[in-house]
Amino acid sequence: MSQRVAGAMKRGAHAKAGKRKSIDANLLGPCGFFCGFCLAYKKGICLGCRYQADVRAAEGDLGWCSQLNCAERRGVTMCSECKEIPCKEFDPKIGMFSEMYVSYIRDKIKPA
């Protein structure tokens, strides 16, 4: 093993230096996407998947995210925990976002 490889393994080749930060688990959608990376979240247009679902439910819209609704019905936090994955709500060949969510983002993030 080269010294370079050994050194990288010792210090963690992909890990960034510094403190590990904890994240708000409510910003992690059942699909596995971290809302903190989303442009809508960064621009303050969306509160994040689970928070936005609560806001929408309070407004009477229970169809915010079909994947979130499915995960809640099945009693799992993440789609990856479900025994029936892949399914019609989460098909890795199609992508991880529900059609409704993609439409929402496209409507909210329009070029000025």
FINUFI-884837 format. One record per atom (N, C-alpha, C): chain; x, y, z; atom name; residue in three letters; residue number from 0. Coordinates in steps of 0.05 Angstrom, whole numbers. Example, Ala and Ser with C-alpha at 12.3 -4.5 7.8 and 13.67 -1.06 7.14 Angstrom:
+--------+--------+--------+--------+-------+---------+-----+
: cadena :     c1 :     c2 :     c3 : atomo : residuo : num :
+--------+--------+--------+--------+-------+---------+-----+
:      A :    264 :   -114 :    156 :     N :     ALA :   0 :
:      A :    246 :    -90 :    156 :    CA :     ALA :   0 :
:      A :    264 :    -66 :    156 :     C :     ALA :   0 :
:      A :    257 :    -45 :    142 :     N :     SER :   1 :
:      A :    273 :    -21 :    143 :    CA :     SER :   1 :
:      A :    258 :      1 :    157 :     C :     SER :   1 :
+--------+--------+--------+--------+-------+---------+-----+
END
This chain:
+--------+--------+--------+--------+-------+---------+-----+
: cadena :     c1 :     c2 :     c3 : atomo : residuo : num :
+--------+--------+--------+--------+-------+---------+-----+
:      A :     17 :    -24 :      0 :     N :     MET :   0 :
:      A :      0 :      0 :      0 :    CA :     MET :   0 :
:      A :     18 :     25 :      0 :     C :     MET :   0 :
:      A :     11 :     44 :    -17 :     N :     SER :   1 :
:      A :     28 :     68 :    -18 :    CA :     SER :   1 :
:      A :     24 :     85 :      6 :     C :     SER :   1 :
:      A :     44 :    102 :     12 :     N :     GLN :   2 :
:      A :     42 :    120 :     35 :    CA :     GLN :   2 :
:      A :     18 :    139 :     32 :     C :     GLN :   2 :
:      A :     12 :    147 :      7 :     N :     ARG :   3 :
:      A :    -10 :    165 :      2 :    CA :     ARG :   3 :
:      A :    -37 :    152 :      9 :     C :     ARG :   3 :
:      A :    -41 :    127 :      1 :     N :     VAL :   4 :
:      A :    -65 :    113 :      7 :    CA :     VAL :   4 :
:      A :    -67 :    108 :     37 :     C :     VAL :   4 :
:      A :    -45 :     99 :     49 :     N :     ALA :   5 :
:      A :    -46 :     94 :     78 :    CA :     ALA :   5 :
:      A :    -52 :    119 :     93 :     C :     ALA :   5 :
:      A :    -41 :    142 :     85 :     N :     GLY :   6 :
:      A :    -47 :    168 :     98 :    CA :     GLY :   6 :
:      A :    -76 :    176 :     95 :     C :     GLY :   6 :
:      A :    -86 :    172 :     71 :     N :     ALA :   7 :
:      A :   -114 :    179 :     67 :    CA :     ALA :   7 :
:      A :   -133 :    162 :     83 :     C :     ALA :   7 :
:      A :   -127 :    136 :     86 :     N :     MET :   8 :
:      A :   -144 :    119 :    102 :    CA :     MET :   8 :
:      A :   -142 :    127 :    131 :     C :     MET :   8 :
:      A :   -119 :    134 :    140 :     N :     LYS :   9 :
:      A :   -115 :    141 :    168 :    CA :     LYS :   9 :
:      A :   -131 :    166 :    176 :     C :     LYS :   9 :
:      A :   -132 :    186 :    159 :     N :     ARG :  10 :
:      A :   -145 :    211 :    166 :    CA :     ARG :  10 :
:      A :   -173 :    213 :    154 :     C :     ARG :  10 :
:      A :   -182 :    194 :    138 :     N :     GLY :  11 :
:      A :   -208 :    195 :    126 :    CA :     GLY :  11 :
:      A :   -207 :    210 :    100 :     C :     GLY :  11 :
:      A :   -206 :    197 :     78 :     N :     ALA :  12 :
:      A :   -202 :    209 :     52 :    CA :     ALA :  12 :
:      A :   -225 :    228 :     44 :     C :     ALA :  12 :
:      A :   -249 :    221 :     52 :     N :     HIS :  13 :
:      A :   -272 :    237 :     44 :    CA :     HIS :  13 :
:      A :   -284 :    254 :     66 :     C :     HIS :  13 :
:      A :   -275 :    250 :     90 :     N :     ALA :  14 :
:      A :   -286 :    265 :    113 :    CA :     ALA :  14 :
:      A :   -273 :    293 :    113 :     C :     ALA :  14 :
:      A :   -290 :    313 :    119 :     N :     LYS :  15 :
:      A :   -280 :    340 :    121 :    CA :     LYS :  15 :
:      A :   -271 :    345 :    150 :     C :     LYS :  15 :
:      A :   -250 :    361 :    152 :     N :     ALA :  16 :
:      A :   -240 :    368 :    179 :    CA :     ALA :  16 :
:      A :   -260 :    385 :    194 :     C :     ALA :  16 :
:      A :   -260 :    383 :    220 :     N :     GLY :  17 :
:      A :   -277 :    400 :    236 :    CA :     GLY :  17 :
:      A :   -298 :    383 :    251 :     C :     GLY :  17 :
:      A :   -315 :    397 :    265 :     N :     LYS :  18 :
:      A :   -335 :    384 :    281 :    CA :     LYS :  18 :
:      A :   -357 :    372 :    263 :     C :     LYS :  18 :
:      A :   -368 :    351 :    272 :     N :     ARG :  19 :
:      A :   -391 :    339 :    259 :    CA :     ARG :  19 :
:      A :   -415 :    355 :    267 :     C :     ARG :  19 :
:      A :   -432 :    362 :    248 :     N :     LYS :  20 :
:      A :   -456 :    377 :    254 :    CA :     LYS :  20 :
:      A :   -480 :    358 :    255 :     C :     LYS :  20 :
:      A :   -498 :    364 :    273 :     N :     SER :  21 :
:      A :   -523 :    348 :    273 :    CA :     SER :  21 :
:      A :   -542 :    362 :    254 :     C :     SER :  21 :
:      A :   -560 :    347 :    242 :     N :     ILE :  22 :
:      A :   -580 :    358 :    225 :    CA :     ILE :  22 :
:      A :   -608 :    354 :    236 :     C :     ILE :  22 :
:      A :   -626 :    370 :    228 :     N :     ASP :  23 :
:      A :   -654 :    368 :    236 :    CA :     ASP :  23 :
:      A :   -666 :    345 :    220 :     C :     ASP :  23 :
:      A :   -673 :    323 :    234 :     N :     ALA :  24 :
:      A :   -684 :    300 :    220 :    CA :     ALA :  24 :
:      A :   -709 :    306 :    205 :     C :     ALA :  24 :
:      A :   -723 :    327 :    212 :     N :     ASN :  25 :
:      A :   -747 :    335 :    197 :    CA :     ASN :  25 :
:      A :   -741 :    346 :    169 :     C :     ASN :  25 :
:      A :   -715 :    351 :    164 :     N :     LEU :  26 :
:      A :   -707 :    361 :    138 :    CA :     LEU :  26 :
:      A :   -698 :    337 :    120 :     C :     LEU :  26 :
:      A :   -702 :    313 :    130 :     N :     LEU :  27 :
:      A :   -695 :    290 :    115 :    CA :     LEU :  27 :
:      A :   -721 :    276 :    106 :     C :     LEU :  27 :
:      A :   -727 :    277 :     80 :     N :     GLY :  28 :
:      A :   -751 :    266 :     70 :    CA :     GLY :  28 :
:      A :   -750 :    235 :     70 :     C :     GLY :  28 :
:      A :   -773 :    222 :     69 :     N :     PRO :  29 :
:      A :   -773 :    193 :     68 :    CA :     PRO :  29 :
:      A :   -759 :    181 :     44 :     C :     PRO :  29 :
:      A :   -757 :    198 :     23 :     N :     CYS :  30 :
:      A :   -743 :    189 :     -2 :    CA :     CYS :  30 :
:      A :   -713 :    189 :      2 :     C :     CYS :  30 :
:      A :   -703 :    201 :     23 :     N :     GLY :  31 :
:      A :   -674 :    202 :     29 :    CA :     GLY :  31 :
:      A :   -661 :    229 :     21 :     C :     GLY :  31 :
:      A :   -677 :    247 :     10 :     N :     PHE :  32 :
:      A :   -666 :    273 :      2 :    CA :     PHE :  32 :
:      A :   -664 :    291 :     27 :     C :     PHE :  32 :
:      A :   -642 :    305 :     30 :     N :     PHE :  33 :
:      A :   -639 :    324 :     52 :    CA :     PHE :  33 :
:      A :   -647 :    352 :     42 :     C :     PHE :  33 :
:      A :   -669 :    362 :     53 :     N :     CYS :  34 :
:      A :   -680 :    387 :     44 :    CA :     CYS :  34 :
:      A :   -661 :    411 :     46 :     C :     CYS :  34 :
:      A :   -641 :    409 :     64 :     N :     GLY :  35 :
:      A :   -621 :    430 :     66 :    CA :     GLY :  35 :
:      A :   -606 :    435 :     40 :     C :     GLY :  35 :
:      A :   -606 :    416 :     22 :     N :     PHE :  36 :
:      A :   -592 :    419 :     -4 :    CA :     PHE :  36 :
:      A :   -611 :    431 :    -25 :     C :     PHE :  36 :
:      A :   -636 :    433 :    -20 :     N :     CYS :  37 :
:      A :   -656 :    441 :    -40 :    CA :     CYS :  37 :
:      A :   -656 :    472 :    -43 :     C :     CYS :  37 :
:      A :   -657 :    481 :    -67 :     N :     LEU :  38 :
:      A :   -658 :    510 :    -73 :    CA :     LEU :  38 :
:      A :   -682 :    523 :    -61 :     C :     LEU :  38 :
:      A :   -705 :    510 :    -61 :     N :     ALA :  39 :
:      A :   -729 :    521 :    -49 :    CA :     ALA :  39 :
:      A :   -726 :    526 :    -19 :     C :     ALA :  39 :
:      A :   -713 :    507 :     -6 :     N :     TYR :  40 :
:      A :   -708 :    510 :     23 :    CA :     TYR :  40 :
:      A :   -687 :    532 :     28 :     C :     TYR :  40 :
:      A :   -666 :    533 :     12 :     N :     LYS :  41 :
:      A :   -646 :    553 :     15 :    CA :     LYS :  41 :
:      A :   -656 :    581 :     10 :     C :     LYS :  41 :
:      A :   -675 :    584 :     -8 :     N :     LYS :  42 :
:      A :   -687 :    610 :    -13 :    CA :     LYS :  42 :
:      A :   -709 :    617 :      6 :     C :     LYS :  42 :
:      A :   -716 :    599 :     24 :     N :     GLY :  43 :
:      A :   -737 :    605 :     44 :    CA :     GLY :  43 :
:      A :   -765 :    602 :     33 :     C :     GLY :  43 :
:      A :   -768 :    589 :     10 :     N :     ILE :  44 :
:      A :   -794 :    586 :     -3 :    CA :     ILE :  44 :
:      A :   -808 :    561 :      9 :     C :     ILE :  44 :
:      A :   -793 :    541 :     17 :     N :     CYS :  45 :
:      A :   -804 :    516 :     28 :    CA :     CYS :  45 :
:      A :   -791 :    512 :     55 :     C :     CYS :  45 :
:      A :   -806 :    502 :     74 :     N :     LEU :  46 :
:      A :   -796 :    497 :    101 :    CA :     LEU :  46 :
:      A :   -781 :    470 :    104 :     C :     LEU :  46 :
:      A :   -783 :    454 :     84 :     N :     GLY :  47 :
:      A :   -771 :    427 :     85 :    CA :     GLY :  47 :
:      A :   -794 :    407 :     85 :     C :     GLY :  47 :
:      A :   -789 :    384 :     75 :     N :     CYS :  48 :
:      A :   -809 :    363 :     69 :    CA :     CYS :  48 :
:      A :   -830 :    359 :     91 :     C :     CYS :  48 :
:      A :   -821 :    352 :    114 :     N :     ARG :  49 :
:      A :   -839 :    344 :    136 :    CA :     ARG :  49 :
:      A :   -853 :    369 :    148 :     C :     ARG :  49 :
:      A :   -838 :    391 :    151 :     N :     TYR :  50 :
:      A :   -850 :    416 :    161 :    CA :     TYR :  50 :
:      A :   -871 :    426 :    141 :     C :     TYR :  50 :
:      A :   -864 :    425 :    115 :     N :     GLN :  51 :
:      A :   -882 :    435 :     95 :    CA :     GLN :  51 :
:      A :   -908 :    418 :     94 :     C :     GLN :  51 :
:      A :   -905 :    392 :     99 :     N :     ALA :  52 :
:      A :   -928 :    374 :     99 :    CA :     ALA :  52 :
:      A :   -947 :    382 :    122 :     C :     ALA :  52 :
:      A :   -935 :    389 :    145 :     N :     ASP :  53 :
:      A :   -952 :    398 :    168 :    CA :     ASP :  53 :
:      A :   -967 :    424 :    161 :     C :     ASP :  53 :
:      A :   -954 :    443 :    148 :     N :     VAL :  54 :
:      A :   -966 :    468 :    140 :    CA :     VAL :  54 :
:      A :   -989 :    462 :    120 :     C :     VAL :  54 :
:      A :   -983 :    446 :    101 :     N :     ARG :  55 :
:      A :  -1003 :    439 :     81 :    CA :     ARG :  55 :
:      A :  -1027 :    424 :     93 :     C :     ARG :  55 :
:      A :  -1022 :    406 :    112 :     N :     ALA :  56 :
:      A :  -1044 :    391 :    125 :    CA :     ALA :  56 :
:      A :  -1061 :    410 :    141 :     C :     ALA :  56 :
:      A :  -1049 :    430 :    154 :     N :     ALA :  57 :
:      A :  -1064 :    450 :    169 :    CA :     ALA :  57 :
:      A :  -1082 :    467 :    150 :     C :     ALA :  57 :
:      A :  -1074 :    469 :    125 :     N :     GLU :  58 :
:      A :  -1089 :    484 :    105 :    CA :     GLU :  58 :
:      A :  -1110 :    466 :     92 :     C :     GLU :  58 :
:      A :  -1110 :    440 :     99 :     N :     GLY :  59 :
:      A :  -1129 :    422 :     87 :    CA :     GLY :  59 :
:      A :  -1119 :    406 :     64 :     C :     GLY :  59 :
:      A :  -1094 :    410 :     56 :     N :     ASP :  60 :
:      A :  -1081 :    395 :     34 :    CA :     ASP :  60 :
:      A :  -1066 :    371 :     45 :     C :     ASP :  60 :
:      A :  -1078 :    348 :     43 :     N :     LEU :  61 :
:      A :  -1066 :    324 :     53 :    CA :     LEU :  61 :
:      A :  -1050 :    309 :     33 :     C :     LEU :  61 :
:      A :  -1048 :    320 :      9 :     N :     GLY :  62 :
:      A :  -1034 :    306 :    -13 :    CA :     GLY :  62 :
:      A :  -1006 :    317 :    -19 :     C :     GLY :  62 :
:      A :   -993 :    330 :      1 :     N :     TRP :  63 :
:      A :   -968 :    343 :     -4 :    CA :     TRP :  63 :
:      A :   -947 :    325 :    -17 :     C :     TRP :  63 :
:      A :   -942 :    302 :     -4 :     N :     CYS :  64 :
:      A :   -922 :    284 :    -15 :    CA :     CYS :  64 :
:      A :   -931 :    256 :    -12 :     C :     CYS :  64 :
:      A :   -936 :    243 :    -35 :     N :     SER :  65 :
:      A :   -946 :    215 :    -34 :    CA :     SER :  65 :
:      A :   -926 :    196 :    -20 :     C :     SER :  65 :
:      A :   -901 :    202 :    -22 :     N :     GLN :  66 :
:      A :   -881 :    184 :     -9 :    CA :     GLN :  66 :
:      A :   -882 :    188 :     21 :     C :     GLN :  66 :
:      A :   -885 :    212 :     31 :     N :     LEU :  67 :
:      A :   -887 :    217 :     59 :    CA :     LEU :  67 :
:      A :   -913 :    205 :     70 :     C :     LEU :  67 :
:      A :   -935 :    208 :     56 :     N :     ASN :  68 :
:      A :   -960 :    196 :     65 :    CA :     ASN :  68 :
:      A :   -958 :    166 :     66 :     C :     ASN :  68 :
:      A :   -946 :    154 :     46 :     N :     CYS :  69 :
:      A :   -942 :    125 :     45 :    CA :     CYS :  69 :
:      A :   -925 :    115 :     68 :     C :     CYS :  69 :
:      A :   -903 :    129 :     73 :     N :     ALA :  70 :
:      A :   -885 :    121 :     95 :    CA :     ALA :  70 :
:      A :   -900 :    122 :    122 :     C :     ALA :  70 :
:      A :   -916 :    143 :    126 :     N :     GLU :  71 :
:      A :   -931 :    146 :    151 :    CA :     GLU :  71 :
:      A :   -951 :    123 :    153 :     C :     GLU :  71 :
:      A :   -965 :    117 :    131 :     N :     ARG :  72 :
:      A :   -985 :     95 :    132 :    CA :     ARG :  72 :
:      A :   -972 :     69 :    139 :     C :     ARG :  72 :
:      A :   -948 :     64 :    129 :     N :     ARG :  73 :
:      A :   -934 :     39 :    134 :    CA :     ARG :  73 :
:      A :   -917 :     39 :    160 :     C :     ARG :  73 :
:      A :   -916 :     61 :    174 :     N :     GLY :  74 :
:      A :   -902 :     63 :    199 :    CA :     GLY :  74 :
:      A :   -872 :     63 :    197 :     C :     GLY :  74 :
:      A :   -861 :     73 :    174 :     N :     VAL :  75 :
:      A :   -832 :     75 :    171 :    CA :     VAL :  75 :
:      A :   -825 :    104 :    169 :     C :     VAL :  75 :
:      A :   -800 :    111 :    175 :     N :     THR :  76 :
:      A :   -790 :    138 :    173 :    CA :     THR :  76 :
:      A :   -779 :    143 :    145 :     C :     THR :  76 :
:      A :   -766 :    123 :    134 :     N :     MET :  77 :
:      A :   -753 :    125 :    108 :    CA :     MET :  77 :
:      A :   -763 :    103 :     90 :     C :     MET :  77 :
:      A :   -766 :    110 :     64 :     N :     CYS :  78 :
:      A :   -774 :     90 :     45 :    CA :     CYS :  78 :
:      A :   -756 :     65 :     45 :     C :     CYS :  78 :
:      A :   -731 :     70 :     50 :     N :     SER :  79 :
:      A :   -711 :     48 :     50 :    CA :     SER :  79 :
:      A :   -717 :     27 :     72 :     C :     SER :  79 :
:      A :   -733 :     34 :     92 :     N :     GLU :  80 :
:      A :   -740 :     16 :    113 :    CA :     GLU :  80 :
:      A :   -764 :     -3 :    105 :     C :     GLU :  80 :
:      A :   -777 :      4 :     84 :     N :     CYS :  81 :
:      A :   -801 :    -10 :     76 :    CA :     CYS :  81 :
:      A :   -794 :    -36 :     62 :     C :     CYS :  81 :
:      A :   -809 :    -57 :     68 :     N :     LYS :  82 :
:      A :   -805 :    -83 :     55 :    CA :     LYS :  82 :
:      A :   -814 :    -84 :     26 :     C :     LYS :  82 :
:      A :   -830 :    -65 :     18 :     N :     GLU :  83 :
:      A :   -841 :    -66 :     -9 :    CA :     GLU :  83 :
:      A :   -826 :    -47 :    -29 :     C :     GLU :  83 :
:      A :   -803 :    -37 :    -21 :     N :     ILE :  84 :
:      A :   -788 :    -19 :    -40 :    CA :     ILE :  84 :
:      A :   -774 :    -37 :    -60 :     C :     ILE :  84 :
:      A :   -773 :    -30 :    -85 :     N :     PRO :  85 :
:      A :   -785 :     -8 :    -99 :    CA :     PRO :  85 :
:      A :   -815 :    -12 :   -102 :     C :     PRO :  85 :
:      A :   -829 :     10 :   -105 :     N :     CYS :  86 :
:      A :   -859 :      9 :   -108 :    CA :     CYS :  86 :
:      A :   -868 :     31 :   -126 :     C :     CYS :  86 :
:      A :   -894 :     35 :   -128 :     N :     LYS :  87 :
:      A :   -904 :     56 :   -146 :    CA :     LYS :  87 :
:      A :   -897 :     84 :   -135 :     C :     LYS :  87 :
:      A :   -894 :     87 :   -109 :     N :     GLU :  88 :
:      A :   -887 :    113 :    -98 :    CA :     GLU :  88 :
:      A :   -857 :    119 :   -100 :     C :     GLU :  88 :
:      A :   -841 :     98 :    -98 :     N :     PHE :  89 :
:      A :   -812 :    102 :    -98 :    CA :     PHE :  89 :
:      A :   -800 :     81 :   -117 :     C :     PHE :  89 :
:      A :   -794 :     90 :   -141 :     N :     ASP :  90 :
:      A :   -782 :     72 :   -161 :    CA :     ASP :  90 :
:      A :   -755 :     84 :   -168 :     C :     ASP :  90 :
:      A :   -733 :     72 :   -160 :     N :     PRO :  91 :
:      A :   -707 :     84 :   -166 :    CA :     PRO :  91 :
:      A :   -701 :     89 :   -195 :     C :     PRO :  91 :
:      A :   -715 :     75 :   -213 :     N :     LYS :  92 :
:      A :   -711 :     79 :   -242 :    CA :     LYS :  92 :
:      A :   -723 :    106 :   -251 :     C :     LYS :  92 :
:      A :   -744 :    114 :   -237 :     N :     ILE :  93 :
:      A :   -758 :    139 :   -244 :    CA :     ILE :  93 :
:      A :   -746 :    163 :   -229 :     C :     ILE :  93 :
:      A :   -738 :    159 :   -205 :     N :     GLY :  94 :
:      A :   -727 :    181 :   -189 :    CA :     GLY :  94 :
:      A :   -740 :    181 :   -161 :     C :     GLY :  94 :
:      A :   -729 :    197 :   -144 :     N :     MET :  95 :
:      A :   -739 :    196 :   -116 :    CA :     MET :  95 :
:      A :   -760 :    216 :   -110 :     C :     MET :  95 :
:      A :   -765 :    236 :   -127 :     N :     PHE :  96 :
:      A :   -785 :    256 :   -120 :    CA :     PHE :  96 :
:      A :   -812 :    250 :   -132 :     C :     PHE :  96 :
:      A :   -832 :    256 :   -116 :     N :     SER :  97 :
:      A :   -859 :    253 :   -126 :    CA :     SER :  97 :
:      A :   -864 :    274 :   -148 :     C :     SER :  97 :
:      A :   -882 :    268 :   -166 :     N :     GLU :  98 :
:      A :   -889 :    286 :   -188 :    CA :     GLU :  98 :
:      A :   -899 :    313 :   -177 :     C :     GLU :  98 :
:      A :   -915 :    311 :   -156 :     N :     MET :  99 :
:      A :   -926 :    335 :   -143 :    CA :     MET :  99 :
:      A :   -904 :    353 :   -133 :     C :     MET :  99 :
:      A :   -884 :    342 :   -120 :     N :     TYR : 100 :
:      A :   -862 :    357 :   -108 :    CA :     TYR : 100 :
:      A :   -846 :    371 :   -130 :     C :     TYR : 100 :
:      A :   -840 :    357 :   -151 :     N :     VAL : 101 :
:      A :   -825 :    368 :   -174 :    CA :     VAL : 101 :
:      A :   -840 :    392 :   -186 :     C :     VAL : 101 :
:      A :   -866 :    389 :   -189 :     N :     SER : 102 :
:      A :   -883 :    410 :   -199 :    CA :     SER : 102 :
:      A :   -883 :    434 :   -181 :     C :     SER : 102 :
:      A :   -884 :    429 :   -155 :     N :     TYR : 103 :
:      A :   -883 :    451 :   -135 :    CA :     TYR : 103 :
:      A :   -857 :    466 :   -137 :     C :     TYR : 103 :
:      A :   -835 :    452 :   -138 :     N :     ILE : 104 :
:      A :   -808 :    465 :   -140 :    CA :     ILE : 104 :
:      A :   -807 :    481 :   -165 :     C :     ILE : 104 :
:      A :   -815 :    470 :   -187 :     N :     ARG : 105 :
:      A :   -814 :    484 :   -213 :    CA :     ARG : 105 :
:      A :   -831 :    510 :   -212 :     C :     ARG : 105 :
:      A :   -854 :    509 :   -199 :     N :     ASP : 106 :
:      A :   -871 :    532 :   -197 :    CA :     ASP : 106 :
:      A :   -859 :    554 :   -179 :     C :     ASP : 106 :
:      A :   -846 :    545 :   -157 :     N :     LYS : 107 :
:      A :   -836 :    564 :   -138 :    CA :     LYS : 107 :
:      A :   -809 :    576 :   -146 :     C :     LYS : 107 :
:      A :   -793 :    560 :   -160 :     N :     ILE : 108 :
:      A :   -766 :    570 :   -168 :    CA :     ILE : 108 :
:      A :   -766 :    575 :   -198 :     C :     ILE : 108 :
:      A :   -775 :    598 :   -204 :     N :     LYS : 109 :
:      A :   -776 :    606 :   -233 :    CA :     LYS : 109 :
:      A :   -755 :    628 :   -237 :     C :     LYS : 109 :
:      A :   -742 :    627 :   -260 :     N :     PRO : 110 :
:      A :   -722 :    648 :   -265 :    CA :     PRO : 110 :
:      A :   -736 :    675 :   -266 :     C :     PRO : 110 :
:      A :   -723 :    694 :   -253 :     N :     ALA : 111 :
:      A :   -735 :    721 :   -252 :    CA :     ALA : 111 :
:      A :   -734 :    736 :   -278 :     C :     ALA : 111 :
+--------+--------+--------+--------+-------+---------+-----+
END
